[in-house]
Structures are given as structure tokens and as C-alpha cells.
Amino acid sequence: MGDYVIETHALRKEFSSRRGGRRVAVAGLDLAVPEGGVHGFLGPNGSGKTTTIRMLLGLATATSGTMRLFDTEVPQRLPSVIDRIGAVVEMPKFLPSFTGRQNLALLARTRDIPEERIDAALATVGLTGRDQDRYRSYSLGMKQRLAIAATLLKQPRLLILDEPTNGLDPSGIREIRDTIRTLGEEGVTVLLSSHILAEVQQICDSVTIIGNGRMLASGRVDDLLHTSGGHRVVVADPTRAVGVLEAAGLVVSPDGEALRVETEGSPEDITRALGTAGIWLRELTPLRADLETVFLELTEGEALGRTTDPATGASA
């Protein structure tokens, strides 16, 4: 197996449009998910995330392009790797009158999975002690965790989760977040599809950002959240500091009670200029872009739901 658990190249999916053209849901997507940890698959609603996942799992047919899971071409050879993959794309159908444990036991028997794995799955998702409650009494967050537990019965090496926190309250979101983080730390590769920026930033090691079915950026979260080249500066006399810093060739702007100083060099340029003038720093903090800033910059102007005219091939 190579370094990547998931790889796609020039992956494309088109649908027929009610207007008579073709709607492009995924447009030449190159996706590479490294082994281990949590990989965020980030994009606005309608950007092609779910369609990509459905193609990877053999639930939708690609118009063109190639896909590989565990260095195995899919969907042609999907049966040879499917036992290593767990997925929650939509809420599975559990029996409301059964307890959580009974639902998992039924799944284990139908899939010829040892029932001994049930305890481990319940513990991983934090449902130990609630497994004897009937499914109908579960909160939405508990139902989502039981769905994840069901996929863990076959001990997958890759877990694909499509918007797992949709509709959850803050408590449910935290529970799912903790579950995903635990799985990533235990060596499972998790592909987390989401449009919630804070969620991805908090738990993902790496991320792919897509818009309009195209990859806009990919890499480690820390690398994408690079320093912006600016610093937050707090001094006792900001008015005097502005004149000193501008005289040193730095760009300065107000930032509340502080100053934002842009510099292409090191922060020593700031400390040297202020220190020479006898102005002493109270705070000097590098400014980092958050994932929301990166995302908005990348997706600015991205139109979703693009269609192609059948006669000209032009986008509409």
C-alpha cells in the first residue's frame, strides 16, 4: 500500500439537468488522503463532497477519472477492500424498540462478526452504560454515535463520515468530535466531510478544501494556517509607535487598542525600531489566519450548481 489511503485523479461526475444540459457535481478532483489521523473534506453545501464519497463507495458511478482505496482501484476491485472500510453517509435503519446493544448484536450476527467486538465499539463511541436503553430514547447525538459503533464492528482501517454533526446540539457535536479524535489517535484513518470550519480546525490533522467540485487547497492544517506576515503590537503610546514604525518602512493599522504591523522580515524589525526609540513592548503576537479566513479566500467567487450547455459545452 502507498502513503495514501484514498487517491482520486481527475475525478468527474456529471448529472443531467432539468434545463436540458449537464450539471457538473465533481470537476476533475485530485484527492489524496494520507494514512492515519483525521482528514477534513471541507466545502460549502453543494460543493461535491457527498457525491465524491458516494463514488468512492460504489454508490454512484464516476463520469471519468480514477479512484484508489488502499492502493486498490475502485469500483472495479471494491469488494477486495470493502471489509477495511466503514462509512456513515446517512443514518442507518436501527430498530426503535431494540436497545443499542441489541441493534449491534443483530448487525454482528448478520455479518458473521464476533459479538465480543460490541463492547469495544460501544466504549470507543462512549455509549457504555447506555447500551441497554432503547434506540427510540436516544438523542440525535447518541444515534450518530451508535451508527459509528456499527461501522466499528468490522474494525475498519478507514472510516468515512459525511457531515456527522448535522442537526446536533453543542453537546452532541462535542461527543462526536471526541469520538473522531479518539479514532484518529488509535490509528484509524478518518475522512471527515464537513462544512463546519471550527469542527475541522479543532480535530483534523490535514484537510482538502473543495469548491464547485474542484480542489482548491490541500495539506496539513498547520501549514494552511500559515502566519499572515503580520503581528499584533501593544505599547503604552500607540500614537507615537505608529510614527516610529512607519518611519522604519513598516505598514501599520489600528487593531482595537493594539496595532497591526505588516512585515516581510522578522519580528526583530519591530522590536529594533521601537527599542531604538525607547518604546517598550507589552505584547508582540504573530497573527495567524484561521481556517475560516483561508476558506473564504479560496472559495470567493466559486459558483455552485454549475451546468453545462449541451450544444456549446460552456458553463452556465
C-alpha positions as CSV (number, residue, x, y, z in Angstrom):
1,M,0.0,0.0,0.0
2,G,1.2,3.5,-0.8
3,D,1.3,6.5,1.5
4,Y,-2.3,7.4,0.8
5,V,-5.4,5.5,1.8
6,I,-7.6,7.5,-0.7
7,E,-6.5,8.8,-4.0
8,T,-8.5,10.2,-6.9
9,H,-7.2,11.6,-10.1
10,A,-9.2,13.9,-12.5
11,L,-12.4,12.5,-10.9
12,R,-15.5,13.9,-12.6
13,K,-19.3,13.4,-12.1
14,E,-22.0,15.0,-14.2
15,F,-25.7,14.8,-13.9
16,S,-28.5,15.6,-16.3
17,S,-30.0,18.9,-15.7
18,R,-33.8,19.6,-15.8
19,R,-32.9,22.5,-18.1
20,G,-31.5,20.0,-20.6
21,G,-27.8,20.5,-20.0
22,R,-25.4,18.7,-17.7
23,R,-24.8,19.7,-14.1
24,V,-21.1,19.2,-13.0
25,A,-21.0,18.0,-9.4
26,V,-17.3,17.0,-9.3
27,A,-14.9,18.6,-11.8
28,G,-11.6,16.9,-12.2
29,L,-10.9,16.3,-8.4
30,D,-7.5,15.2,-7.3
31,L,-7.8,14.0,-3.7
32,A,-5.1,12.4,-1.6
33,V,-5.8,11.3,2.0
34,P,-2.7,10.2,4.0
35,E,-2.8,7.1,6.2
36,G,-3.6,7.7,9.8
37,G,-5.2,10.6,11.6
38,V,-8.3,12.7,10.7
39,H,-8.5,14.3,7.2
40,G,-11.1,17.0,6.7
41,F,-13.0,17.2,3.5
42,L,-14.2,20.7,3.6
43,G,-16.5,22.6,1.3
44,P,-19.8,24.5,1.2
45,N,-23.1,22.6,0.8
46,G,-23.4,21.5,-2.8
47,S,-19.6,21.6,-3.5
48,G,-19.4,17.8,-4.3
49,K,-18.4,16.3,-1.1
50,T,-21.2,13.7,-0.7
51,T,-21.1,12.9,-4.5
52,T,-17.3,12.2,-4.2
53,I,-17.9,9.9,-1.1
54,R,-20.7,8.0,-2.9
55,M,-18.4,7.4,-5.9
56,L,-15.6,6.1,-3.6
57,L,-18.1,3.7,-2.0
58,G,-19.5,2.4,-5.3
59,L,-22.9,4.1,-4.7
60,A,-22.5,6.4,-7.7
61,T,-20.7,6.0,-11.0
62,A,-18.0,8.4,-12.0
63,T,-18.3,10.1,-15.4
64,S,-14.5,9.9,-15.7
65,G,-11.3,9.8,-13.7
66,T,-9.8,7.2,-11.4
67,M,-10.1,6.3,-7.7
68,R,-8.0,4.1,-5.5
69,L,-8.6,2.9,-1.9
70,F,-5.7,1.2,-0.1
71,D,-3.8,1.4,-3.4
72,T,-6.6,-0.7,-5.0
73,E,-8.5,0.6,-8.0
74,V,-12.2,1.1,-7.3
75,P,-15.0,0.5,-8.0
76,Q,-13.6,-2.4,-10.1
77,R,-11.9,-4.1,-7.0
78,L,-14.0,-2.6,-4.2
79,P,-15.1,-6.0,-2.9
80,S,-11.5,-6.8,-2.0
81,V,-11.1,-3.8,0.3
82,I,-14.6,-3.1,1.5
83,D,-14.1,-5.0,4.7
84,R,-11.4,-2.5,5.7
85,I,-13.8,0.5,5.2
86,G,-16.5,1.8,7.5
87,A,-18.8,4.6,6.4
88,V,-21.7,6.7,7.8
89,V,-23.2,8.5,4.8
90,E,-26.7,8.6,6.0
91,M,-28.4,7.5,9.2
92,P,-28.7,3.7,9.2
93,K,-32.0,2.0,10.0
94,F,-32.0,0.7,13.5
95,L,-34.9,-1.0,15.2
96,P,-36.5,1.6,17.6
97,S,-37.8,-1.0,20.1
98,F,-34.4,-2.7,20.4
99,T,-31.7,-1.4,22.7
100,G,-28.4,-0.1,21.3
101,R,-26.7,-3.3,22.2
102,Q,-29.4,-5.5,20.6
103,N,-29.2,-3.5,17.4
104,L,-25.4,-4.0,17.3
105,A,-25.8,-7.7,18.1
106,L,-28.2,-8.1,15.3
107,L,-25.8,-6.5,12.9
108,A,-22.9,-8.6,14.2
109,R,-24.9,-11.8,13.6
110,T,-25.9,-10.9,10.0
111,R,-22.3,-10.0,9.1
112,D,-20.8,-13.0,10.9
113,I,-18.8,-10.7,13.3
114,P,-17.9,-11.9,16.8
115,E,-20.2,-10.3,19.3
116,E,-17.1,-9.7,21.6
117,R,-16.4,-6.6,19.4
118,I,-19.6,-4.9,20.6
119,D,-18.2,-3.9,24.0
120,A,-15.1,-2.3,22.3
121,A,-17.2,-0.4,19.8
122,L,-19.6,0.9,22.5
123,A,-16.6,2.0,24.6
124,T,-15.0,3.8,21.7
125,V,-18.1,5.9,21.0
126,G,-18.8,6.5,24.6
127,L,-22.1,4.5,24.9
128,T,-21.0,2.1,27.6
129,G,-23.8,2.3,30.2
130,R,-26.4,3.5,27.7
131,D,-26.3,0.4,25.6
132,Q,-29.3,-1.1,27.4
133,D,-31.5,1.9,26.6
134,R,-33.9,1.5,23.7
135,Y,-32.9,3.2,20.5
136,R,-36.1,5.3,20.4
137,S,-34.9,7.0,23.6
138,Y,-31.6,8.0,22.2
139,S,-30.8,11.7,21.4
140,L,-29.7,12.5,17.9
141,G,-26.0,12.6,19.0
142,M,-26.3,9.1,20.6
143,K,-27.9,7.8,17.4
144,Q,-25.0,9.1,15.4
145,R,-22.5,7.5,17.8
146,L,-24.4,4.2,17.6
147,A,-24.1,4.5,13.8
148,I,-20.3,4.9,14.1
149,A,-20.2,2.0,16.6
150,A,-22.0,-0.2,13.9
151,T,-19.2,0.6,11.4
152,L,-16.5,-0.2,14.0
153,L,-17.7,-3.8,14.4
154,K,-15.7,-4.8,11.5
155,Q,-12.7,-2.9,12.8
156,P,-12.2,-0.7,9.7
157,R,-8.8,0.9,8.9
158,L,-10.7,3.7,7.0
159,L,-13.8,5.4,8.4
160,I,-15.7,7.8,6.1
161,L,-18.1,10.2,7.9
162,D,-20.4,12.6,5.9
163,E,-21.5,15.6,7.9
164,P,-21.8,13.6,11.1
165,T,-22.7,16.6,13.3
166,N,-25.6,17.9,11.2
167,G,-28.5,18.8,13.4
168,L,-26.7,18.2,16.6
169,D,-26.7,20.5,19.7
170,P,-23.4,21.6,21.1
171,S,-23.3,18.7,23.5
172,G,-23.8,16.2,20.6
173,I,-21.2,17.9,18.5
174,R,-18.6,17.6,21.3
175,E,-19.4,13.9,21.7
176,I,-18.9,13.2,18.0
177,R,-15.8,15.3,18.0
178,D,-14.3,13.4,20.9
179,T,-15.2,10.1,19.2
180,I,-13.5,11.1,15.9
181,R,-10.4,12.4,17.7
182,T,-10.1,9.1,19.6
183,L,-10.4,7.0,16.5
184,G,-7.7,9.1,14.7
185,E,-5.4,8.7,17.7
186,E,-5.9,4.9,17.7
187,G,-4.6,4.7,14.1
188,V,-7.8,4.7,12.1
189,T,-7.8,7.0,9.1
190,V,-10.9,9.2,9.3
191,L,-12.2,11.1,6.3
192,L,-14.5,13.8,7.8
193,S,-16.7,15.6,5.3
194,S,-18.0,18.8,6.8
195,H,-18.9,22.4,6.0
196,I,-18.3,23.5,9.7
197,L,-15.0,25.2,9.8
198,A,-14.4,25.2,13.5
199,E,-15.1,21.5,13.6
200,V,-12.5,20.7,11.0
201,Q,-9.9,23.1,12.5
202,Q,-10.2,21.5,16.0
203,I,-9.9,17.8,15.2
204,C,-8.3,17.4,11.7
205,D,-4.6,16.8,11.1
206,S,-4.9,17.5,7.3
207,V,-7.6,18.9,5.1
208,T,-8.7,19.2,1.5
209,I,-10.9,22.3,0.6
210,I,-13.1,22.0,-2.4
211,G,-15.5,24.4,-4.2
212,N,-17.6,23.7,-7.2
213,G,-16.3,20.1,-7.3
214,R,-12.7,21.2,-7.6
215,M,-9.8,21.0,-5.2
216,L,-8.8,24.5,-4.0
217,A,-6.2,23.6,-1.4
218,S,-4.9,20.5,0.4
219,G,-2.3,19.9,3.1
220,R,-1.7,19.8,6.8
221,V,-4.0,22.2,8.8
222,D,-1.0,23.9,10.4
223,D,0.5,24.6,7.0
224,L,-2.7,26.1,5.7
225,L,-3.0,28.3,8.7
226,H,0.3,29.9,8.0
227,T,1.4,33.1,9.7
228,S,0.0,36.0,7.8
229,G,3.2,38.1,7.9
230,G,1.7,40.5,10.4
231,H,2.0,41.0,14.2
232,R,-0.2,42.4,16.9
233,V,1.7,45.0,18.8
234,V,0.6,46.6,22.2
235,V,2.6,49.5,23.6
236,A,1.8,52.3,26.1
237,D,1.9,55.0,23.5
238,P,0.4,53.6,20.2
239,T,0.3,57.0,18.5
240,R,4.0,57.6,18.9
241,A,4.7,54.0,17.9
242,V,2.8,54.4,14.6
243,G,5.2,57.2,13.6
244,V,8.3,55.2,14.6
245,L,7.2,52.0,12.8
246,E,6.1,53.8,9.6
247,A,9.5,55.7,9.6
248,A,11.1,52.3,9.7
249,G,9.2,51.3,6.5
250,L,6.5,49.1,8.1
251,V,2.8,49.2,7.4
252,V,0.8,49.9,10.5
253,S,-3.0,49.9,11.1
254,P,-5.2,50.1,14.2
255,D,-6.4,46.9,15.7
256,G,-8.6,47.9,18.7
257,E,-6.3,49.1,21.4
258,A,-3.4,47.4,19.7
259,L,-1.6,47.9,16.3
260,R,-1.4,45.5,13.4
261,V,2.1,45.7,11.9
262,E,2.8,44.1,8.5
263,T,6.3,43.0,7.9
264,E,8.0,40.7,5.4
265,G,11.0,40.3,7.7
266,S,11.4,39.0,11.2
267,P,9.7,40.5,14.3
268,E,13.1,41.9,15.2
269,D,12.4,44.7,12.7
270,I,9.5,45.8,15.0
271,T,11.4,45.4,18.3
272,R,14.5,47.1,16.9
273,A,12.6,50.1,15.7
274,L,10.6,50.5,18.9
275,G,13.5,49.8,21.2
276,T,15.7,52.4,19.5
277,A,13.0,55.0,20.1
278,G,12.7,53.9,23.8
279,I,9.2,52.4,23.3
280,W,8.9,49.1,25.1
281,L,6.6,46.3,24.0
282,R,3.8,45.0,26.2
283,E,2.7,42.4,23.6
284,L,4.1,41.1,20.3
285,T,2.0,38.3,18.8
286,P,2.2,36.8,15.3
287,L,-1.1,36.9,13.5
288,R,-2.3,33.6,12.1
289,A,-5.1,33.1,9.6
290,D,-7.9,30.8,10.9
291,L,-9.5,28.2,8.7
292,E,-12.5,30.4,8.1
293,T,-10.3,33.1,6.6
294,V,-8.4,30.6,4.4
295,F,-11.7,29.0,3.3
296,L,-13.4,32.3,2.4
297,E,-10.4,33.5,0.4
298,L,-10.3,30.2,-1.5
299,T,-14.0,29.9,-2.2
300,E,-14.6,33.6,-3.0
301,G,-16.5,33.7,-6.3
302,E,-17.0,30.0,-6.5
303,A,-20.5,29.4,-8.0
304,L,-22.1,26.1,-7.1
305,G,-24.6,24.1,-9.1
306,R,-22.8,24.8,-12.4
307,T,-24.4,23.4,-15.5
308,T,-23.0,22.8,-19.0
309,D,-24.9,23.7,-22.1
310,P,-25.3,20.5,-24.3
311,A,-24.6,22.4,-27.5
312,T,-21.6,24.5,-26.6
313,G,-20.2,22.8,-23.6
314,A,-20.0,26.2,-21.8
315,S,-20.7,26.5,-18.2
316,A,-24.0,28.3,-17.2
